[in-house]
Amino acid sequence: MNQANATAWTIELDSRLYAAVGEFEMVHIVQEPELFDIPQTPFYCSQVLIWQNRIIPVMDLLAWLEGYALPRKHDTIGIFAYQQQSGAPLDFGALPMVSIPVRAQVGDDQACDLPATPPGWRELSMTGGENI
């Protein structure tokens, strides 16, 4: 295996959009989660779930990318770990998924331009977002 390759999880957001996350960022999958609505929150992050005695925000990445709320039931949720900065404690967030993620090998040779639509990809990417 080429040293530039890494293992990732491919997440199906809907029938046409997918995202990939690092192998160790996804820490748990919850099927048939109990979600709680939070008033006065952005349309793409208006629910939470309780996981390991923590309140975890659920970001509907598809809604964020499309720019509007999508009426759909979230049957599968991935729990992801992240750090605000190196050495900081882990934080957790959740993403709805259409199905169980699939493991994949990814490498630099697969790099391509970000899709033009939906337009929100650049803000989320490691190369384009100012806040990342």
Disulfide bonds with the S-S distance in Angstrom:
none
